[in-house]
Amino acid sequence: MAKEADLYNEFLAVATFLNRRLTITPVLYGSLGLTKATHVDFAPQDIDILVPLLFLEEKWDVLKAVMEELGYLLIDMDEHEFQKEDNKIGFSFIEDLKGFAGVDDQALTLVEEEGASYYRLSLADYIKVYQRSSQDGYRRTKNDQKDLEKLKILYQLPLE
């Protein structure tokens, strides 16, 4: 849990910066977001953040500059992935939730904690995401069937 707490604290710091500097309210996503939403340790190894598509296209240089200001270096342009020491942060876009998994990005839960504002997916949203990603050939290969293991656990949890 120490790794998860460290990652979450780093996410809060980055989210606060995104809130203030770019007026972005990001979505905490991936295993860290899933861990926070379910209170089950999914052993997150990195931080996955969703931002408006605009910041991955027309305003990419602005987002990149803010991450560099926080001490992060771009390590993978295709994945929009940054690294600072042991922390890796990958960015994708909020608008993909609807097309990819049928998740309504306008209905996400707003969380405000330690000066940071961000959105969180519900358990039902994560089930949709992992059902879809378990069918995606790229994610299946990349994640070695971990999405299916997550789904097995998620199906056992009560929907909120």
HELIX and SHEET records of a PDB file:
HELIX    1   1 ALA A    2  LEU A   22  1                                  21    
HELIX    2   2 GLY A   30  THR A   38  1                                   9    
HELIX    3   3 LEU A   53  PHE A   55  5                                   3    
HELIX    4   4 TRP A   60  GLU A   69  1                                  10    
HELIX    5   5 ASP A   96  ALA A  101  1                                   6    
HELIX    6   6 ASP A  105  ALA A  107  5                                   3    
HELIX    7   7 LEU A  123  SER A  133  1                                  11    
HELIX    8   8 GLY A  137  ASN A  143  1                                   7    
HELIX    9   9 LYS A  146  GLN A  156  1                                  11    
SHEET    1   A 7 LEU A  73  ASP A  76  0                                        
SHEET    2   A 7 GLU A  81  LYS A  84 -1                                        
SHEET    3   A 7 ASN A  87  PHE A  93 -1                                        
SHEET    4   A 7 ILE A  47  VAL A  51  1                                        
SHEET    5   A 7 VAL A  27  TYR A  29 -1                                        
SHEET    6   A 7 ALA A 116  ARG A 120  1                                        
SHEET    7   A 7 THR A 109  GLU A 113 -1                                        
END                                                                             
